[in-house]
Amino acid sequence: MSETVNPAGTAGADEARARLAAVRTEVAKVVVGQDAAVSGLLVALLCRGHVLMEGVPGVAKTLLVRTLAGALAVDTKRVQFTPDLMPGDITGSMVIDSHAGELSFRAGPLFTNLLLADEINRTPPKTQSALLEAMEEGQVSVDGTSRPLPRPFLVAATQNPIEYEGTYPLPEAQLDRFLLKVVLPVPDRDAELEILRRHAAGFDPRDVAGAGVRPVASPADIVAGQQSVQQVQVSPEVAGYIVDIARATRNSPSLSLGVSPRGATALLHASRAWAWLAGRDFVTPDDVKALAHATLAHRLGLRPEAELDGADVNQVLASALGSVPVPR
């Protein structure tokens, strides 16, 4: 077995982990105060998952993805989702080759390592669903032929939480395909002052390379990390803790939709990646709690009467977490 695919704790895994940790430093050269979002994107990459990023306009959602791609030396493409966007505009379609006089496949922007799906909730469900096969199976089927996507592959979708006119809320099946939902907050005063200081000094958000961002990791490091994460141990007690959290959400009187088995599995995978990034080869209950809200909250559905009473999904999830005994 080659050095870069050895289990967590070996030299190859340590090198990959160190390079991925250096990505945070590179991203911080451009994006201020969004460390949790950077962590979420790295966890998703290590789990072969996808991220839904939510935040008001101007909190650097697009800039974060572009900067991350530069630090990882991966191919990235951006699609602005609009009401008239068609599935073929994303996946690609069959076109007539004028030279050969026959149909040939023209790949869409989905054929990349890191796809930025900007304002995904502005396009109709038919186009949103074009992402389902790609996100779940890593391939695209067009004209009866399945075409594999590049590896690694991650969809980073953004949506605006305050502007609902002209939007199409993501259906549960689509939300369930996202490993994590990361909320990008408005930065605090010190972070915002730092943003202004950088702009006053001439920072251009359209020129990430000009800000000094350099590739410090590669697709090979991501693949090595993915394989190492698979070696992180999950004890029966911690696995039971995850299952009990999922079951607690299903039994909550405030929720019409609890966490599915897919959600419980997602929490297990995310917790392993979190533990590996921290330099451990085993998952603790604290790892599970650290990832629970980002992994589970977007999979829950509030009952109408709970909404009328002012209940919040995160509050209900916190209550469910508090009701489950933490294993020693």
Secondary structure, DSSP 8 states (H G I E B T S, - for coil): --GGGS-TTSHHHHHHHHHHHHHHHHHHTT--S-HHHHHHHHHHHHTT--EEEE--TTSSHHHHHHHHHHHHT--EEEEE--TT--HHHHHEEEEEETTTTEEEEEE-TTSSSEEEEETGGGS-HHHHTHHHHHHHHSEEEETTEEEE--SS-EEEEEE-SS--TT-----HHHHTT-SEEEE-----HHHHHHHHHHHHTT--TT-TGGGT------HHHHHHHHHHHTT-B--HHHHHHHHHHHHHHHT-TTEEE---HHHHHHHHHHHHHHHHHTT-SB--HHHHHHHHHHHHGGG-EE-HHHHHTT--HHHHHHHHHHHS----
